[in-house]
Amino acid sequence: MVSGRKLSIAEGIKKGFFGQNVQLTKESHKKFRELLKSRLAYAEKIMENRDKNDVERKYVSLVILFQAIAMAMENLIERMEIKVTLNILFSEKALKEMEELFAFVEGQLKDMRDYMLTKNTDLKDSIISRMEDLYKAADEYAVAHENRLIEGLCTPKSSYLYLDIAGSLKMIARGLVEFSERA
């Protein structure tokens, strides 16, 4: 708990990852899976119904995009959980890079929530811009990371996880852009 309030799933996952807290990471991962399960019945019910209203038709068209984002998030969380559970450490530089990449996606998620409520095109542009910035930074970090690996400053175990986490963040960012373009 932070300041007497419950952590959101995203906060728990992030705090668990950056704080090497196995229990918090696993609890947050479990909550994420439960959240997805709780939404599945509603989605299945709408998918089965042949007589859909306009809102339901729009919802169905977004389900596939939502599933792609959820799968990328699941992969991200699994890799984060592996890192924490196996006590694989990242360098301070790698952690700072991860924090920056996370910040891009967190900004996108905030903009997406607000865009869904307002349909403000500036927010949609921001979602796209943040994805482009994330891609640029992630690609630069990957090259720098390869150099750290070659120089022996990074281990192959942490390298795989670092690159996979960055890749998952890129997939989430791309999915959010596609979702905003169809919403």
Sequence and secondary structure as in RCSB ss.txt:
>XXXX:A:sequence
MVSGRKLSIAEGIKKGFFGQNVQLTKESHKKFRELLKSRLAYAEKIMENRDKNDVERKYVSLVILFQAIAMAMEN
LIERMEIKVTLNILFSEKALKEMEELFAFVEGQLKDMRDYMLTKNTDLKDSIISRMEDLYKAADEYAVAHENRLI
EGLCTPKSSYLYLDIAGSLKMIARGLVEFSERA
>XXXX:A:secstr
 BTTB   HHHHHHHHHHTT HHHHHHHHHHHHHHHHHHHHHHHHHHH SS  HHHHHHHHHHHHHHHHHHHHHH
HHHHHHHHHHTT    HHHHHHHHHHHHHHHHHHHHHHHHHHH  HHHHHHHHHHHHHHHHHHHHHHHHHHHHHH
TTSS HHHHHHHHHHHHHHHHHHHHHHHHHHH 
